Amino acid sequence: MTAMRPYRKWILLLGCCAALASILGGSEPDAASRGREVFQRRCTGCHALDGARVGPPLRGVFGRRVAAEPGFPYSDALRKSQFVWDEARLDRWLADPDGLILGNDMSFRLDNVAERSAIIAYLKLHP
């Protein structure tokens, strides 16, 4: 058996890494597309990126203080909260809003971890 040339090892390694990345997460455009689809299917009954509906607009929610959208009638529980929306809190909120902030007005829960992750990734893309 002949020895593999060093550059062939790198090509093989890069090919394996690309295949693994494709299996595990896909490309960024695919992730963004998946997030948009899940957001549209699961969130737009009450929310939009821009403009209030039943819920506040969600553009820029990632990294924003809770209940900070001007003019939106947040619940007292949300107005009293003192944190900034980050990935962990958004995940907890989507999984169980009352578990994070008791007395809020959001009745929707999303049990699917992959869908929550896709929505959060989508919101991060819309500062």
Backbone as ProteinMPNN parsed JSONL, in Angstrom:
{"seq_chain_A": "MTAMRPYRKWILLLGCCAALASILGGSEPDAASRGREVFQRRCTGCHALDGARVGPPLRGVFGRRVAAEPGFPYSDALRKSQFVWDEARLDRWLADPDGLILGNDMSFRLDNVAERSAIIAYLKLHP", "coords_chain_A": {"N_chain_A": [[0.855, -1.175, 0.0], [0.564, 2.19, -0.815], [1.878, 5.222, 0.555], [-0.188, 7.91, 1.614], [-0.254, 11.034, 0.121], [0.53, 14.145, 1.757], [-1.201, 16.392, 1.112], [-3.418, 15.13, 0.11], [-4.46, 13.91, 2.344], [-5.395, 16.165, 3.716], [-7.341, 17.055, 1.934], [-9.126, 14.906, 2.052], [-9.794, 15.067, 4.779], [-11.011, 17.641, 4.862], [-13.181, 17.167, 3.173], [-14.602, 15.27, 4.684], [-15.257, 16.867, 6.897], [-16.912, 18.788, 5.697], [-19.029, 17.166, 4.874], [-19.977, 16.294, 7.364], [-20.744, 18.747, 8.517], [-22.85, 19.393, 6.825], [-24.653, 17.357, 7.427], [-25.151, 17.814, 10.164], [-26.009, 20.519, 10.466], [-26.395, 22.035, 8.199], [-26.174, 24.704, 5.784], [-25.754, 28.248, 6.399], [-27.675, 29.851, 4.915], [-29.671, 27.876, 4.628], [-30.364, 27.432, 7.309], [-31.366, 29.96, 7.969], [-33.53, 30.08, 6.237], [-35.054, 27.924, 7.182], [-35.594, 28.875, 9.76], [-37.135, 31.157, 9.143], [-39.366, 29.939, 7.96], [-40.415, 28.406, 10.103], [-40.918, 30.47, 11.93], [-42.903, 31.9, 10.499], [-44.917, 29.977, 10.397], [-45.414, 29.355, 13.101], [-45.454, 31.718, 14.662], [-46.601, 34.03, 13.487], [-49.333, 34.292, 13.81], [-49.787, 35.859, 15.972], [-47.655, 37.645, 16.089], [-45.443, 39.916, 14.325], [-42.502, 40.78, 12.467], [-42.25, 43.523, 12.179], [-44.324, 46.016, 13.452], [-47.077, 45.966, 15.635], [-49.21, 43.329, 16.641], [-51.424, 41.064, 18.071], [-49.424, 40.399, 19.795], [-46.255, 41.996, 20.599], [-44.08, 43.627, 18.117], [-41.346, 41.745, 16.747], [-38.865, 42.287, 15.635], [-35.55, 42.929, 16.381], [-35.772, 41.977, 18.968], [-33.992, 40.206, 20.133], [-31.497, 40.716, 22.392], [-32.713, 42.936, 23.411], [-34.219, 44.771, 26.084], [-36.7, 43.364, 28.239], [-40.14, 43.937, 27.552], [-39.862, 46.407, 26.199], [-40.757, 47.629, 23.889], [-41.995, 50.542, 22.626], [-45.186, 51.852, 23.435], [-46.581, 49.435, 23.33], [-49.02, 47.414, 24.962], [-47.932, 45.84, 27.423], [-48.128, 43.111, 29.791], [-48.394, 43.507, 33.389], [-46.6, 41.818, 34.678], [-44.576, 41.37, 32.756], [-43.674, 44.003, 32.379], [-42.509, 44.462, 34.85], [-40.32, 42.836, 34.811], [-36.788, 42.501, 34.661], [-34.672, 42.041, 32.653], [-32.625, 41.23, 29.778], [-33.451, 40.038, 26.576], [-32.016, 37.085, 25.681], [-30.442, 34.22, 24.126], [-30.856, 31.944, 25.803], [-32.948, 32.797, 27.504], [-34.967, 33.415, 25.675], [-35.393, 30.865, 24.671], [-36.349, 29.513, 26.97], [-38.652, 31.062, 27.373], [-40.185, 30.579, 25.036], [-40.616, 27.854, 25.367], [-42.019, 27.69, 27.794], [-43.764, 30.135, 28.774], [-45.011, 31.01, 31.232], [-43.418, 29.704, 33.069], [-41.115, 31.164, 32.972], [-41.868, 33.877, 33.321], [-44.205, 34.486, 35.429], [-47.644, 35.191, 35.147], [-47.754, 36.537, 32.745], [-49.085, 37.501, 29.472], [-48.907, 35.739, 27.347], [-50.022, 32.848, 25.869], [-49.129, 30.796, 24.319], [-47.115, 27.893, 23.796], [-44.123, 26.242, 22.926], [-43.064, 23.186, 22.387], [-41.201, 21.821, 20.822], [-37.838, 21.505, 20.488], [-36.065, 21.92, 18.315], [-37.565, 23.608, 16.657], [-37.841, 25.84, 18.33], [-35.173, 26.63, 18.49], [-34.687, 27.258, 15.791], [-36.409, 29.457, 15.419], [-35.286, 31.293, 17.23], [-32.752, 31.614, 16.081], [-33.553, 32.817, 13.696], [-34.665, 35.218, 14.669], [-32.354, 36.403, 15.671], [-31.14, 37.151, 13.337], [-32.471, 39.39, 12.632], [-32.009, 42.236, 13.626]], "CA_chain_A": [[0.0, 0.0, 0.0], [1.381, 3.393, -0.907], [1.574, 6.268, 1.536], [-1.023, 8.984, 1.092], [0.437, 12.328, 0.13], [-0.047, 15.019, 2.799], [-2.318, 17.213, 0.656], [-4.596, 14.264, -0.053], [-5.035, 13.752, 3.685], [-6.143, 17.387, 4.007], [-8.543, 17.054, 1.089], [-10.021, 13.927, 2.645], [-10.277, 15.632, 6.037], [-11.952, 18.725, 4.551], [-14.394, 16.546, 2.642], [-15.34, 14.695, 5.812], [-15.803, 17.98, 7.687], [-18.026, 19.37, 4.94], [-20.144, 16.222, 4.942], [-20.492, 16.338, 8.73], [-21.451, 20.028, 8.689], [-24.106, 19.285, 6.076], [-25.552, 16.479, 8.167], [-25.496, 18.367, 11.468], [-26.687, 21.793, 10.552], [-26.641, 22.678, 6.923], [-25.536, 26.002, 5.58], [-26.435, 29.389, 7.015], [-28.926, 30.175, 4.215], [-30.669, 26.868, 4.958], [-30.812, 27.703, 8.676], [-32.199, 31.167, 7.919], [-34.774, 29.711, 5.562], [-35.796, 27.078, 8.123], [-36.088, 29.757, 10.813], [-38.226, 31.985, 8.593], [-40.533, 29.074, 7.765], [-40.974, 28.083, 11.418], [-41.467, 31.724, 12.459], [-44.153, 32.191, 9.802], [-45.91, 28.957, 10.738], [-45.703, 29.284, 14.528], [-45.476, 32.99, 15.396], [-47.274, 35.157, 12.834], [-50.716, 34.437, 14.246], [-49.816, 36.912, 16.993], [-46.507, 38.549, 15.98], [-44.772, 40.225, 13.068], [-41.213, 41.413, 12.751], [-42.499, 44.965, 12.274], [-45.717, 46.358, 13.712], [-47.736, 45.187, 16.68], [-50.437, 42.564, 16.431], [-51.815, 40.673, 19.424], [-48.161, 40.508, 20.515], [-45.397, 43.089, 20.109], [-43.196, 43.29, 17.001], [-40.195, 40.999, 17.238], [-37.574, 42.721, 15.09], [-34.686, 43.5, 17.404], [-36.06, 41.47, 20.317], [-32.775, 39.595, 20.664], [-30.635, 41.753, 22.949], [-33.533, 44.058, 23.892], [-34.804, 44.625, 27.422], [-38.075, 42.866, 28.252], [-41.228, 44.927, 27.557], [-39.277, 47.699, 25.837], [-41.332, 48.176, 22.657], [-42.825, 51.69, 23.006], [-46.597, 51.874, 23.087], [-47.255, 48.143, 23.389], [-49.598, 47.214, 26.298], [-47.415, 44.637, 28.069], [-48.676, 42.741, 31.108], [-47.628, 44.021, 34.529], [-45.509, 40.881, 34.953], [-43.485, 41.649, 31.826], [-43.126, 45.34, 32.656], [-41.706, 44.393, 36.075], [-39.129, 42.013, 34.569], [-35.592, 43.336, 34.507], [-33.588, 41.359, 31.958], [-32.51, 41.405, 28.329], [-33.698, 38.787, 25.86], [-30.872, 36.396, 25.093], [-30.822, 32.915, 23.58], [-31.369, 31.06, 26.861], [-34.25, 33.277, 27.993], [-35.947, 33.224, 24.6], [-35.705, 29.44, 24.629], [-37.227, 29.229, 28.117], [-39.916, 31.761, 27.127], [-40.954, 29.859, 24.024], [-40.976, 26.545, 25.903], [-42.968, 27.825, 28.899], [-43.775, 31.543, 29.174], [-45.318, 31.167, 32.659], [-42.275, 29.216, 33.828], [-40.115, 32.236, 33.006], [-42.48, 35.091, 33.89], [-45.562, 34.164, 35.862], [-48.599, 36.275, 35.008], [-47.678, 37.194, 31.435], [-50.281, 37.3, 28.649], [-48.676, 34.823, 26.221], [-50.517, 31.511, 26.189], [-48.509, 29.852, 23.397], [-45.926, 27.147, 24.222], [-43.518, 25.49, 21.827], [-42.31, 22.082, 22.978], [-40.192, 21.312, 19.906], [-36.552, 22.181, 20.699], [-35.519, 22.336, 17.017], [-38.33, 24.763, 16.204], [-37.447, 26.987, 19.165], [-33.829, 27.02, 18.056], [-34.808, 27.891, 14.47], [-37.029, 30.773, 15.62], [-34.297, 32.155, 17.877], [-31.743, 31.933, 15.047], [-34.195, 33.756, 12.778], [-34.767, 36.52, 15.347], [-31.009, 36.957, 15.766], [-30.814, 37.705, 12.03], [-33.296, 40.595, 12.403], [-31.792, 43.204, 14.718]], "C_chain_A": [[0.898, 1.234, 0.0], [0.938, 4.402, 0.132], [0.76, 7.369, 0.877], [-0.252, 10.294, 1.178], [-0.255, 13.26, 1.119], [-1.24, 15.839, 2.314], [-3.578, 16.384, 0.449], [-5.275, 14.005, 1.293], [-5.889, 14.963, 4.036], [-7.419, 17.452, 3.192], [-9.568, 16.082, 1.655], [-10.633, 14.464, 3.941], [-11.298, 16.745, 5.794], [-13.262, 18.177, 3.998], [-15.251, 15.946, 3.732], [-15.986, 15.784, 6.666], [-17.002, 18.611, 6.989], [-19.251, 18.462, 5.001], [-20.787, 16.249, 6.328], [-21.271, 17.623, 8.988], [-22.799, 19.998, 7.985], [-25.127, 18.454, 6.834], [-26.046, 17.143, 9.439], [-26.282, 19.657, 11.419], [-26.988, 22.458, 9.246], [-25.943, 24.012, 6.847], [-26.357, 27.095, 6.231], [-27.698, 29.78, 6.257], [-30.029, 29.159, 4.503], [-31.236, 27.104, 6.348], [-31.729, 28.921, 8.708], [-33.547, 30.86, 7.284], [-35.659, 28.872, 6.481], [-36.385, 27.937, 9.246], [-37.241, 30.622, 10.357], [-39.503, 31.159, 8.454], [-41.202, 28.75, 9.099], [-41.595, 29.326, 12.048], [-42.821, 32.021, 11.811], [-45.259, 31.228, 10.205], [-46.342, 29.057, 12.2], [-45.974, 30.624, 15.204], [-46.389, 34.061, 14.795], [-48.771, 35.247, 13.114], [-50.864, 35.58, 15.24], [-48.741, 37.973, 16.817], [-46.129, 38.803, 14.529], [-43.393, 40.75, 13.435], [-41.414, 42.899, 12.998], [-43.988, 45.203, 12.485], [-46.354, 45.407, 14.708], [-48.965, 44.483, 16.129], [-50.975, 42.276, 17.826], [-50.591, 40.774, 20.342], [-47.315, 41.619, 19.915], [-44.585, 42.66, 18.888], [-41.912, 42.664, 17.528], [-38.865, 41.355, 16.582], [-36.776, 43.379, 16.217], [-34.931, 42.992, 18.807], [-34.819, 40.849, 20.946], [-31.83, 40.704, 21.115], [-31.384, 42.96, 23.48], [-34.044, 43.751, 25.298], [-36.252, 44.153, 27.293], [-39.052, 44.043, 28.289], [-40.755, 46.325, 27.169], [-39.848, 48.307, 24.56], [-42.299, 49.306, 23.036], [-44.281, 51.539, 22.539], [-47.3, 50.533, 23.136], [-47.766, 47.899, 24.811], [-49.164, 45.887, 26.94], [-48.133, 44.365, 29.386], [-47.809, 43.356, 32.204], [-46.414, 43.131, 34.811], [-44.32, 41.137, 34.028], [-42.852, 43.005, 32.105], [-42.221, 45.334, 33.888], [-40.42, 43.583, 35.887], [-37.949, 42.91, 34.227], [-34.458, 42.565, 33.834], [-33.649, 41.659, 30.464], [-32.728, 40.044, 27.678], [-32.396, 38.269, 25.256], [-31.352, 35.012, 24.638], [-31.453, 32.011, 24.64], [-32.75, 31.495, 27.333], [-35.323, 33.149, 26.917], [-36.356, 31.756, 24.506], [-36.65, 29.057, 25.767], [-38.613, 29.85, 27.917], [-40.785, 30.995, 26.139], [-41.416, 28.494, 24.526], [-42.077, 26.65, 26.954], [-42.975, 29.266, 29.402], [-44.05, 31.749, 30.675], [-44.188, 30.652, 33.548], [-41.183, 30.261, 33.942], [-40.658, 33.48, 33.693], [-43.946, 34.78, 34.203], [-46.464, 35.396, 35.716], [-48.506, 37.035, 33.702], [-48.926, 36.869, 30.623], [-50.094, 36.309, 27.503], [-49.082, 33.409, 26.615], [-49.871, 30.429, 25.329], [-47.276, 29.209, 24.019], [-45.42, 26.355, 23.033], [-42.603, 24.424, 22.416], [-41.141, 21.613, 22.123], [-38.899, 22.135, 19.991], [-35.988, 22.708, 19.377], [-36.262, 23.551, 16.478], [-37.993, 26.002, 17.028], [-36.092, 27.513, 18.72], [-33.876, 27.745, 16.714], [-35.403, 29.294, 14.591], [-36.026, 31.743, 16.232], [-33.22, 32.564, 16.877], [-32.304, 32.958, 14.065], [-34.283, 35.15, 13.404], [-33.407, 37.189, 15.486], [-30.597, 37.621, 14.446], [-31.555, 39.009, 11.745], [-33.174, 41.566, 13.567], [-32.617, 44.463, 14.53]], "O_chain_A": [[1.879, 1.297, 0.741], [-0.225, 4.434, 0.535], [0.993, 7.719, -0.28], [0.334, 10.609, 2.213], [-1.47, 13.186, 1.304], [-2.216, 15.971, 3.053], [-4.688, 16.894, 0.599], [-6.498, 13.896, 1.375], [-6.979, 14.817, 4.588], [-8.465, 17.858, 3.699], [-10.753, 16.405, 1.729], [-11.835, 14.332, 4.171], [-12.337, 16.785, 6.452], [-14.336, 18.68, 4.329], [-16.474, 16.085, 3.722], [-17.126, 15.64, 7.106], [-18.0, 18.931, 7.635], [-20.376, 18.936, 5.16], [-22.012, 16.228, 6.444], [-22.335, 17.593, 9.607], [-23.783, 20.527, 8.503], [-26.309, 18.793, 6.884], [-27.23, 17.052, 9.765], [-27.153, 19.871, 12.263], [-27.793, 23.39, 9.209], [-25.205, 24.394, 7.756], [-27.521, 26.889, 6.575], [-28.723, 30.024, 6.894], [-31.198, 29.532, 4.612], [-32.444, 26.992, 6.555], [-32.75, 28.915, 9.395], [-34.583, 31.334, 7.75], [-36.87, 29.084, 6.549], [-37.537, 27.748, 9.636], [-38.214, 30.808, 11.088], [-40.59, 31.627, 8.792], [-42.427, 28.815, 9.209], [-42.674, 29.252, 12.635], [-43.78, 32.358, 12.506], [-46.415, 31.63, 10.338], [-47.518, 28.864, 12.507], [-46.659, 30.664, 16.226], [-46.897, 34.913, 15.524], [-49.412, 36.206, 12.684], [-51.926, 36.195, 15.343], [-48.88, 39.083, 17.33], [-46.448, 38.02, 13.633], [-43.148, 41.122, 14.583], [-40.822, 43.469, 13.915], [-44.816, 44.644, 11.766], [-46.184, 44.191, 14.625], [-49.66, 45.0, 15.254], [-50.98, 43.164, 18.678], [-50.697, 41.175, 21.5], [-47.627, 42.127, 18.838], [-44.418, 41.465, 18.645], [-41.444, 43.005, 18.614], [-37.836, 40.78, 16.937], [-37.27, 44.268, 16.911], [-34.355, 43.522, 19.756], [-34.616, 40.954, 22.156], [-31.412, 41.535, 20.308], [-30.764, 43.913, 23.952], [-34.27, 42.592, 25.644], [-36.943, 44.51, 26.338], [-38.811, 45.031, 28.983], [-41.201, 47.315, 27.748], [-39.452, 49.41, 24.184], [-43.309, 49.059, 23.695], [-44.552, 51.153, 21.402], [-48.522, 50.488, 22.994], [-47.038, 48.146, 25.773], [-49.94, 44.932, 26.99], [-48.676, 45.276, 30.012], [-46.644, 43.685, 31.98], [-45.337, 43.626, 35.141], [-43.174, 41.121, 34.479], [-41.629, 43.14, 32.07], [-41.27, 46.113, 33.961], [-39.525, 43.646, 36.73], [-38.104, 43.946, 33.581], [-33.375, 42.453, 34.41], [-34.601, 42.261, 29.968], [-32.247, 39.025, 28.172], [-31.766, 38.932, 24.432], [-32.533, 34.686, 24.759], [-32.481, 31.384, 24.386], [-33.627, 30.657, 27.541], [-36.467, 32.811, 27.22], [-37.527, 31.444, 24.286], [-37.638, 28.356, 25.547], [-39.626, 29.237, 28.252], [-41.975, 30.788, 26.376], [-42.492, 28.028, 24.15], [-42.969, 25.804, 27.006], [-42.268, 29.589, 30.356], [-43.394, 32.57, 31.315], [-44.027, 31.126, 34.673], [-40.408, 30.251, 34.898], [-39.992, 34.069, 34.545], [-44.803, 34.817, 33.321], [-46.092, 36.501, 36.111], [-49.127, 38.089, 33.565], [-49.739, 36.046, 31.043], [-51.039, 36.061, 26.754], [-48.555, 32.844, 27.573], [-50.06, 29.243, 25.602], [-46.485, 29.879, 24.684], [-46.207, 25.856, 22.228], [-41.504, 24.724, 22.885], [-40.179, 21.058, 22.654], [-38.871, 23.307, 19.615], [-35.484, 23.83, 19.328], [-35.64, 24.439, 15.895], [-37.874, 27.097, 16.479], [-35.902, 28.722, 18.592], [-33.177, 28.74, 16.523], [-34.939, 30.22, 13.926], [-35.928, 32.891, 15.798], [-32.821, 33.727, 16.832], [-31.59, 33.871, 13.651], [-34.006, 36.149, 12.739], [-33.314, 38.415, 15.425], [-29.791, 38.551, 14.447], [-31.298, 39.662, 10.733], [-34.086, 41.71, 14.38], [-32.551, 45.373, 15.357]]}, "name": "protein", "num_of_chains": 1, "seq": "MTAMRPYRKWILLLGCCAALASILGGSEPDAASRGREVFQRRCTGCHALDGARVGPPLRGVFGRRVAAEPGFPYSDALRKSQFVWDEARLDRWLADPDGLILGNDMSFRLDNVAERSAIIAYLKLHP"}
